[in-house]
Structure formats: structure tokens, C-alpha cells
Amino acid sequence: MFTLDESSTYWYPVSVEMIDAGGRTKKFSFDAEFERLPQDEINELFRKREEGEEPLRDADLVTRVFKGWKPEHIKDAQGNPLEVNDTNREKLLNIFPVPRSIVRAYLKSIGVEGKVKN
């Protein structure tokens, strides 16, 4: 049975692969909170852009839909849960490849195939 869920956000896992200081690939994941956009806004975000029009960038999409994370899933350098706030959000989104990983998770969560350009 389908239950109409009108909540404005939802949680979805984000997987990140990055190279550690020793040159090895390290994988981690966290739960991201995404805004549940109405279908017409999703259509507008992913419509084909006209010539001369700016493409949709990862940063634009992350700014629009990424609302936060579960603090217990991301720790600071001292091992404390990283609270969701503007400063920590900026730090997290400045670590490559975190923004791209968030975009991939969001696209997967809404079933959009294809690639979003930077």
C-alpha cells in the first residue's frame, strides 16, 4: 500500500571514496538529508539548457537540495560528532569528492540517470 508522505525532507545514504595520506582508497558513508522537491522543480533543474545558458553545476544542486547530515556519521579531527551548521557545511563541501558524491546520491534517490556537469 502506498502512503502519501508529504514530509519536506528525507534521508538517503551517501558513499564517498577518497585517497588517504598513504595513497590508498578509503570508503566511507553518511546519511544526507535532502529536500523533497516537487516534480515540476525537478523537471526545471534537469531540463535541457538552451545555447548560452549556464549548465546546472554540482554546487547549484547541492545548495538547493542538501540540508544536512546525521552528526554521528561525520566526526571532527578530535572524533566528536560534526554538528550541522554553516561553518561545518562549508568545510565538508570543500573536501573533494564529497560534493560530487552528494550529487550522485541525490540523483540515485530520485531515479535520474545521467551526469550533471560541474
RAGIKA-V263231 format. One line per field, one symbol per residue. phi: phi as a letter, one per 20 degrees, with the letter a starting at -180 (. if undefined). burial: + if it has 9 or more other C-alpha atoms within 8 Angstrom, else -. Layout:
# RAGIKA-V263231
phi=???
burial=???
This chain:
# RAGIKA-V263231
phi=.edfddfecbdbfddcdbeefenefddbbbededfeefgfffgffdffefgnefffdgffffgfdedrbegfecdefenegefebffffffffeefdggffffgffgffdmeeocdff
burial=---------+-++++++++---------++++++++-----+-------------+++--++--++-++++-+++-----++-+---++---+---++++++++++++----------
